[in-house]
């Protein structure tokens, strides 16, 4: 398991992994707080397109400030070529995990979740950012039950064709 990144972020436990990265609960030794540490998979260390997509996630999300969007605190690359993003740790897991654990939501809860996601996307769209991968696995649940949209890895500026190719599908079906 990953231990310490840039002498500051100590990985505590693996929270999850996806196609591009692994996410750890970590401790920020400088600010003495829990954070989420997202580390790009080493198999992509030489893939410029994937690295740019990873960096783009940090830029896109860091440009947003909204209570229903996961905050980005830092991003960087270690001396050994490990790319990482430090973000707000949201303790409740993913919306997908909660649905699997608790079953379908009551109507009023489902409506509240939908409104919060819509408010987050409205903020992103208002700043010219299109998420392009909204799904329960990319929505995190706080301890109080509110939700936060995460994973802006394939987001793009509404006026840009960056990271888009004809015939290539990005995101989830």
VOVEX-119747 format. One record per residue: residue in three letters; x, y, z of N, C-alpha, C, O, CB in turn. Coordinates in pm, whole numbers, plus 50000, padded with zeros to 5 digits. Glycine has a CB too. Example, Ala and Ser with C-alpha at 12.3 -4.5 7.8 and 13.67 -1.06 7.14 Angstrom:
<rs>
residu n_east n_north n_up ca_east ca_north ca_up c_east c_north c_up o_east o_north o_up cb_east cb_north cb_up
ALA 51319 49431 50780 51230 49550 50780 51320 49670 50780 51424 49668 50846 51131 49553 50905
SER 51285 49775 50708 51367 49894 50714 51290 50003 50787 51341 50114 50804 51408 49940 50572
</rs>
This chain:
<rs>
residu n_east n_north n_up ca_east ca_north ca_up c_east c_north c_up o_east o_north o_up cb_east cb_north cb_up
UNK 50084 49881 50000 50000 50000 50000 50088 50125 50000 50198 50126 50055 49905 50000 50122
UNK 50037 50226 49939 50099 50357 49937 50117 50405 50081 50029 50384 50164 50014 50458 49854
UNK 50230 50467 50112 50253 50510 50250 50238 50661 50267 50139 50708 50323 50392 50468 50294
UNK 50337 50738 50218 50337 50883 50235 50365 50948 50100 50453 50904 50026 50441 50928 50341
UNK 50289 51053 50070 50306 51127 49945 50357 51266 49979 50298 51337 50059 50173 51134 49862
UNK 50466 51303 49917 50529 51435 49934 50552 51472 50081 50535 51588 50119 50443 51541 49869
UNK 50589 51377 50160 50621 51393 50303 50507 51453 50385 50525 51478 50504 50743 51478 50318
UNK 50393 51476 50325 50284 51546 50392 50159 51461 50411 50093 51468 50514 50248 51669 50314
UNK 50126 51379 50310 50000 51306 50310 50026 51157 50337 50086 51088 50255 49926 51325 50176
UNK 49979 51110 50452 49999 50969 50490 49872 50891 50463 49766 50918 50520 50039 50957 50640
UNK 49883 50793 50374 49768 50708 50341 49731 50622 50462 49818 50565 50527 49799 50619 50219
UNK 49602 50615 50490 49553 50536 50603 49486 50409 50554 49517 50299 50602 49454 50618 50689
UNK 49393 50423 50459 49326 50304 50404 49273 50333 50265 49241 50447 50231 49212 50259 50497
UNK 49264 50229 50186 49209 50240 50051 49058 50256 50062 48991 50176 50126 49245 50116 49965
UNK 49005 50361 49999 48860 50384 50000 48795 50325 49876 48681 50278 49881 48830 50534 50009
UNK 48867 50327 49764 48811 50275 49640 48908 50293 49526 49010 50361 49538 48679 50343 49608
UNK 48874 50229 49414 48958 50244 49296 48870 50242 49173 48761 50186 49173 49065 50133 49289
UNK 48920 50304 49069 48849 50309 48942 48944 50279 48830 49053 50225 48852 48783 50446 48922
UNK 48904 50314 48711 48985 50285 48593 49118 50356 48590 49216 50303 48539 48909 50319 48472
UNK 49123 50478 48644 49245 50558 48636 49321 50570 48766 49443 50591 48765 49210 50693 48587
UNK 49253 50556 48879 49317 50594 49005 49263 50515 49123 49161 50447 49115 49298 50742 49031
UNK 49337 50527 49233 49295 50474 49362 49275 50593 49455 49347 50692 49446 49399 50371 49420
UNK 49178 50581 49545 49151 50688 49640 49170 50633 49781 49117 50528 49817 49007 50746 49622
UNK 49248 50706 49859 49279 50666 49997 49226 50771 50095 49223 50890 50064 49431 50648 50015
UNK 49186 50725 50212 49172 50814 50324 49315 50844 50367 49395 50752 50383 49083 50752 50443
UNK 49347 50972 50387 49484 51009 50423 49481 51116 50531 49379 51180 50556 49562 51059 50299
UNK 49595 51133 50595 49610 51237 50695 49707 51342 50642 49818 51310 50600 49660 51178 50830
UNK 49663 51468 50644 49747 51580 50604 49823 51625 50730 49765 51684 50821 49661 51699 50541
UNK 49954 51596 50732 50035 51626 50850 50052 51775 50874 50070 51818 50988 50171 51561 50837
UNK 50047 51856 50768 50066 52000 50783 49943 52066 50846 49956 52146 50939 50097 52064 50648
UNK 49824 52032 50796 49702 52094 50846 49629 52006 50947 49523 52045 50997 49610 52126 50731
UNK 49683 51888 50978 49628 51797 51078 49479 51770 51053 49394 51797 51138 49649 51855 51218
UNK 49450 51716 50933 49311 51683 50900 49307 51563 50806 49406 51530 50740 49240 51805 50835
UNK 49191 51500 50802 49170 51390 50708 49138 51447 50571 49065 51545 50558 49057 51297 50756
UNK 49194 51384 50469 49170 51423 50331 49154 51296 50248 49185 51185 50293 49286 51512 50275
UNK 49107 51314 50127 49105 51203 50031 49223 51224 49938 49243 51333 49883 48968 51197 49951
UNK 49301 51121 49920 49420 51122 49836 49392 51036 49713 49379 50914 49724 49546 51072 49913
UNK 49382 51100 49598 49358 51027 49473 49490 51016 49399 49554 51117 49367 49249 51099 49386
UNK 49530 50892 49370 49661 50867 49309 49640 50801 49172 49572 50699 49161 49749 50777 49400
UNK 49698 50861 49071 49690 50804 48936 49762 50671 48933 49874 50658 48983 49749 50902 48831
UNK 49698 50573 48874 49757 50440 48862 49890 50448 48788 49901 50516 48687 49660 50344 48789
UNK 49991 50378 48840 50128 50384 48783 50132 50339 48637 50221 50381 48563 50222 50296 48866
UNK 50038 50255 48594 50042 50209 48455 50019 50323 48356 50044 50308 48236 49937 50099 48433
UNK 49971 50438 48407 49948 50554 48320 50057 50660 48332 50043 50770 48278 49814 50616 48353
UNK 50165 50628 48400 50271 50726 48426 50331 50785 48298 50384 50896 48300 50380 50661 48507
UNK 50324 50711 48188 50380 50761 48062 50274 50795 47959 50306 50820 47843 50474 50659 48004
UNK 50148 50797 47999 50038 50825 47907 49997 50971 47922 49921 51007 48012 49917 50730 47934
UNK 50046 51055 47832 50023 51199 47842 49875 51236 47842 49835 51330 47910 50092 51270 47729
UNK 49794 51163 47766 49651 51195 47760 49583 51166 47894 49501 51247 47940 49582 51114 47647
UNK 49615 51055 47956 49556 51021 48085 49605 51117 48192 49528 51159 48278 49590 50875 48124
UNK 49733 51152 48188 49788 51247 48286 49717 51381 48271 49683 51445 48371 49942 51264 48266
UNK 49694 51425 48149 49624 51552 48128 49481 51544 48178 49430 51641 48235 49627 51591 47980
UNK 49415 51432 48157 49278 51413 48207 49277 51420 48359 49186 51479 48419 49221 51277 48158
UNK 49377 51361 48423 49388 51363 48569 49411 51506 48619 49348 51550 48714 49504 51270 48616
UNK 49502 51577 48553 49527 51717 48591 49403 51803 48569 49373 51892 48648 49646 51774 48512
UNK 49332 51774 48460 49211 51848 48427 49106 51833 48536 49033 51927 48565 49155 51800 48294
UNK 49098 51714 48597 49003 51694 48706 49031 51793 48818 48938 51856 48869 49011 51549 48760
UNK 49155 51808 48855 49191 51900 48963 49158 52043 48924 49102 52118 49004 49340 51888 48997
UNK 49193 52082 48801 49164 52219 48756 49014 52246 48752 48968 52349 48801 49225 52244 48618
UNK 48939 52154 48694 48795 52175 48680 48727 52188 48815 48653 52284 48838 48732 52059 48602
UNK 48752 52095 48903 48686 52096 49034 48737 52209 49122 48660 52267 49199 48707 51963 49105
UNK 48865 52243 49113 48920 52349 49195 48861 52485 49158 48861 52578 49240 49072 52353 49182
UNK 48812 52498 49036 48751 52624 48992 48612 52643 49050 48552 52749 49034 48745 52628 48840
UNK 48561 52540 49116 48424 52544 49167 48422 52552 49319 48504 52489 49386 48346 52420 49121
UNK 48331 52630 49372 48312 52639 49516 48162 52632 49542 48088 52727 49518 48376 52770 49576
UNK 48120 52517 49591 47977 52495 49615 47962 52387 49721 48041 52293 49724 47902 52455 49483
UNK 47862 52398 49808 47848 52299 49915 47818 52157 49865 47831 52061 49941 47739 52341 50009
UNK 47777 52143 49739 47746 52011 49684 47850 51963 49584 47823 51874 49503 47610 52013 49619
UNK 47970 52022 49589 48081 51980 49505 48201 51954 49596 48234 52038 49681 48115 52088 49394
UNK 48266 51840 49579 48383 51806 49659 48493 51909 49633 48526 51938 49518 48433 51662 49627
UNK 48550 51963 49740 48656 52064 49729 48791 51998 49698 48823 51891 49749 48667 52146 49859
UNK 48867 52065 49613 49004 52022 49580 49099 52112 49658 49087 52234 49655 49032 52030 49424
UNK 49194 52048 49728 49289 52125 49810 49426 52138 49747 49493 52239 49765 49303 52060 49945
UNK 49469 52037 49672 49607 52035 49622 49616 51934 49509 49531 51846 49496 49708 52000 49736
UNK 49718 51946 49429 49753 51843 49331 49902 51851 49307 49964 51955 49330 49673 51861 49197
UNK 49959 51742 49261 50103 51746 49237 50155 51617 49179 50081 51524 49145 50175 51776 49365
UNK 50287 51616 49170 50360 51499 49120 50480 51480 49211 50554 51574 49240 50403 51516 48969
UNK 50499 51357 49256 50612 51328 49343 50739 51312 49260 50732 51305 49137 50586 51202 49428
UNK 50853 51305 49327 50980 51287 49258 50986 51159 49178 51057 51151 49077 51093 51290 49356
UNK 50913 51056 49223 50914 50929 49150 50808 50922 49039 50787 50816 48979 50893 50814 49247
UNK 50741 51035 49012 50646 51039 48901 50504 50998 48937 50426 50965 48848 50694 50953 48793
UNK 50469 50999 49064 50333 50968 49107 50250 51096 49104 50284 51195 49168 50332 50905 49249
UNK 50141 51092 49028 50050 51207 49019 49940 51189 49122 49888 51079 49139 49991 51223 48876
UNK 49904 51298 49191 49802 51288 49294 49716 51414 49301 49756 51521 49256 49866 51262 49428
UNK 49597 51396 49358 49505 51506 49387 49463 51490 49533 49432 51379 49577 49380 51506 49290
UNK 49463 51600 49607 49415 51599 49745 49282 51672 49747 49269 51785 49701 49519 51666 49843
UNK 49182 51603 49803 49050 51663 49807 48983 51641 49942 49030 51566 50027 48963 51607 49697
UNK 48873 51708 49957 48791 51696 50076 48754 51550 50098 48713 51481 50005 48664 51784 50065
UNK 48768 51504 50222 48725 51369 50256 48578 51375 50295 48540 51451 50384 48812 51308 50372
UNK 48496 51295 50228 48353 51288 50256 48327 51150 50317 48339 51048 50249 48266 51312 50126
UNK 48291 51149 50444 48292 51026 50524 48183 50924 50491 48197 50807 50528 48280 51062 50665
UNK 48078 50962 50424 47964 50871 50407 47971 50774 50292 47877 50698 50271 47844 50948 50392
UNK 48079 50774 50215 48089 50684 50100 48012 50737 49980 47973 50853 49976 48038 50547 50136
UNK 47992 50649 49882 47925 50691 49759 47775 50670 49768 47726 50592 49850 47981 50615 49640
UNK 47703 50740 49685 47559 50722 49674 47527 50579 49631 47430 50520 49679 47498 50823 49574
UNK 47607 50524 49543 47589 50386 49499 47598 50288 49616 47514 50199 49628 47694 50351 49392
UNK 47698 50305 49700 47714 50218 49818 47594 50230 49912 47546 50131 49968 47844 50253 49893
UNK 47547 50353 49929 47434 50373 50020 47307 50307 49966 47232 50247 50042 47409 50523 50042
UNK 47284 50319 49836 47166 50256 49775 47175 50104 49789 47075 50039 49820 47154 50296 49626
UNK 47293 50048 49766 47310 49903 49780 47287 49857 49924 47229 49751 49949 47450 49861 49734
UNK 47333 49939 50017 47323 49904 50159 47181 49921 50213 47133 49838 50290 47420 49989 50241
UNK 47112 50030 50172 46983 50065 50232 46864 50043 50141 46749 50047 50186 46985 50207 50275
UNK 46889 50018 50013 46778 50001 49920 46729 50134 49866 46789 50238 49890 46664 49926 49987
UNK 46618 50129 49793 46564 50252 49733 46531 50357 49839 46488 50325 49949 46438 50220 49652
UNK 46552 50483 49803 46524 50593 49894 46375 50624 49896 46305 50602 49797 46605 50719 49853
UNK 46327 50674 50009 46191 50729 50009 46186 50846 49910 46288 50908 49881 46148 50775 50154
UNK 46069 50876 49860 46052 50980 49759 46113 51113 49801 46182 51176 49722 45905 51000 49728
UNK 46090 51156 49925 46141 51287 49969 46294 51287 49974 46356 51390 49945 46084 51322 50108
UNK 46357 51175 50009 46504 51167 50012 46560 51169 49870 46657 51239 49843 46550 51040 50086
UNK 46499 51094 49781 46542 51092 49642 46532 51231 49580 46621 51273 49506 46459 50991 49560
UNK 46423 51301 49610 46405 51437 49558 46513 51531 49612 46567 51613 49538 46265 51491 49594
UNK 46544 51520 49742 46647 51606 49803 46784 51580 49741 46859 51675 49714 46654 51582 49955
UNK 46817 51453 49718 46944 51419 49653 46949 51476 49512 47049 51535 49472 46965 51265 49650
UNK 46842 51460 49438 46835 51509 49301 46853 51661 49295 46924 51713 49209 46701 51470 49237
UNK 46789 51731 49386 46801 51877 49390 46945 51918 49419 46998 52009 49355 46706 51937 49498
UNK 47010 51852 49515 47149 51886 49548 47243 51861 49430 47331 51943 49402 47196 51806 49669
UNK 47225 51748 49361 47308 51719 49244 47281 51823 49136 47375 51872 49072 47279 51575 49189
UNK 47156 51858 49115 47121 51959 49014 47183 52094 49048 47229 52165 48959 46968 51972 49002
UNK 47184 52131 49176 47245 52257 49217 47395 52256 49191 47452 52357 49147 47218 52285 49366
UNK 47460 52143 49217 47604 52132 49190 47631 52145 49041 47723 52216 49000 47659 51998 49242
UNK 47552 52077 48960 47572 52083 48815 47540 52221 48760 47605 52268 48667 47485 51978 48745
UNK 47441 52287 48818 47410 52425 48776 47530 52516 48801 47565 52598 48717 47285 52479 48852
UNK 47593 52499 48917 47714 52578 48948 47825 52550 48847 47887 52642 48795 47764 52548 49091
UNK 47848 52422 48820 47952 52385 48724 47919 52442 48586 48005 52501 48521 47966 52231 48716
UNK 47796 52424 48541 47757 52474 48409 47766 52625 48403 47803 52682 48300 47615 52429 48375
UNK 47731 52691 48512 47741 52837 48519 47884 52886 48504 47907 53000 48464 47684 52887 48648
UNK 47978 52799 48537 48120 52833 48521 48179 52772 48394 48300 52772 48373 48200 52785 48643
UNK 48090 52719 48310 48135 52666 48181 48195 52527 48187 48270 52490 48098 48233 52757 48121
UNK 48164 52449 48291 48221 52315 48306 48109 52211 48296 48009 52219 48368 48298 52301 48441
UNK 48128 52114 48207 48032 52005 48190 48096 51880 48250 48206 51842 48210 47994 51984 48037
UNK 48029 51815 48345 48085 51702 48420 48109 51580 48331 48220 51527 48331 47993 51664 48534
UNK 48011 51534 48258 48016 51423 48163 48027 51284 48223 48048 51188 48149 48130 51443 48073
UNK 48012 51268 48354 48015 51133 48412 47938 51129 48544 47986 51074 48644 48160 51087 48434
UNK 47818 51187 48544 47737 51189 48665 47673 51051 48681 47599 51004 48594 47628 51302 48659
UNK 47702 50988 48794 47647 50856 48827 47660 50838 48978 47737 50910 49042 47721 50740 48749
UNK 47586 50744 49035 47589 50727 49181 47729 50703 49239 47755 50740 49353 47501 50612 49220
UNK 47819 50642 49163 47956 50619 49211 48035 50748 49223 48136 50751 49293 48028 50522 49119
UNK 47993 50855 49155 48064 50983 49157 47992 51088 49242 48021 51207 49233 48081 51035 49016
UNK 47899 51042 49323 47829 51130 49417 47857 51077 49557 47828 50961 49587 47673 51136 49387
UNK 47913 51162 49642 47950 51122 49777 47846 51172 49877 47783 51276 49856 48090 51175 49813
UNK 47829 51096 49985 47730 51128 50086 47802 51171 50214 47893 51102 50261 47636 51006 50113
UNK 47761 51284 50269 47820 51332 50394 47758 51259 50512 47658 51189 50497 47801 51486 50409
UNK 47816 51277 50628 47761 51215 50750 47618 51261 50776 47536 51186 50829 47849 51249 50871
UNK 47587 51385 50738 47453 51439 50761 47353 51396 50654 47233 51425 50665 47458 51590 50768
UNK 47401 51328 50549 47311 51281 50444 47304 51369 50322 47236 51335 50226 47176 51267 50499
UNK 47374 51482 50323 47381 51566 50204 47472 51499 50102 47546 51406 50137 47431 51710 50238
UNK 47469 51545 49978 47553 51485 49875 47645 51588 49811 47618 51708 49810 47466 51419 49768
UNK 47757 51535 49757 47856 51617 49690 47900 51546 49562 47931 51427 49563 47979 51646 49783
UNK 47901 51620 49453 47944 51565 49325 48097 51565 49323 48161 51663 49361 47886 51648 49206
UNK 48154 51453 49277 48299 51436 49268 48335 51389 49128 48249 51377 49041 48351 51336 49375
UNK 48463 51361 49109 48515 51297 48988 48490 51380 48862 48413 51340 48774 48453 51161 48971
UNK 48554 51494 48855 48546 51579 48737 48656 51544 48637 48699 51630 48559 48556 51726 48777
UNK 48700 51419 48637 48813 51377 48554 48794 51390 48405 48891 51413 48332 48844 51239 48584
UNK 48671 51377 48359 48649 51392 48215 48561 51513 48184 48504 51524 48076 48586 51264 48157
UNK 48552 51602 48282 48479 51726 48259 48551 51806 48152 48670 51790 48129 48464 51808 48390
UNK 48476 51892 48089 48540 51979 47991 48475 52115 47994 48361 52130 48038 48533 51919 47849
UNK 48548 52212 47948 48490 52345 47934 48385 52337 47824 48407 52275 47720 48600 52453 47901
UNK 48272 52399 47847 48161 52391 47752 48201 52444 47615 48141 52406 47514 48041 52469 47804
UNK 48300 52530 47609 48342 52587 47481 48462 52515 47421 48518 52561 47322 48374 52733 47498
UNK 48502 52402 47480 48623 52333 47439 48595 52191 47394 48501 52128 47442 48723 52331 47551
UNK 48674 52143 47302 48665 52003 47260 48777 51922 47322 48801 51809 47280 48669 51993 47107
UNK 48847 51978 47420 48958 51909 47484 48916 51773 47535 48808 51757 47592 49013 51992 47598
UNK 49000 51674 47513 48980 51538 47560 48860 51469 47495 48806 51373 47551 48963 51537 47708
UNK 48817 51517 47380 48707 51456 47309 48755 51416 47171 48823 51492 47102 48585 51553 47301
UNK 48719 51294 47129 48752 51247 46997 48629 51184 46935 48549 51121 47005 48870 51147 47001
UNK 48613 51199 46805 48504 51135 46736 48517 50984 46750 48625 50928 46729 48502 51177 46588
UNK 48407 50917 46787 48407 50773 46800 48460 50721 46931 48466 50599 46949 48484 50716 46693
UNK 48499 50809 47024 48550 50768 47154 48451 50808 47260 48410 50924 47267 48689 50828 47182
UNK 48412 50714 47345 48319 50741 47453 48399 50760 47581 48478 50673 47619 48215 50627 47468
UNK 48379 50873 47646 48437 50898 47778 48325 50895 47879 48215 50941 47850 48513 51033 47783
UNK 48351 50842 47997 48249 50838 48099 48185 50701 48105 48242 50602 48058 48143 50944 48073
UNK 48068 50696 48163 47997 50569 48182 47876 50564 48092 47809 50665 48069 47956 50550 48329
UNK 47847 50445 48043 47730 50427 47960 47607 50439 48047 47495 50427 47997 47733 50291 47887
</rs>
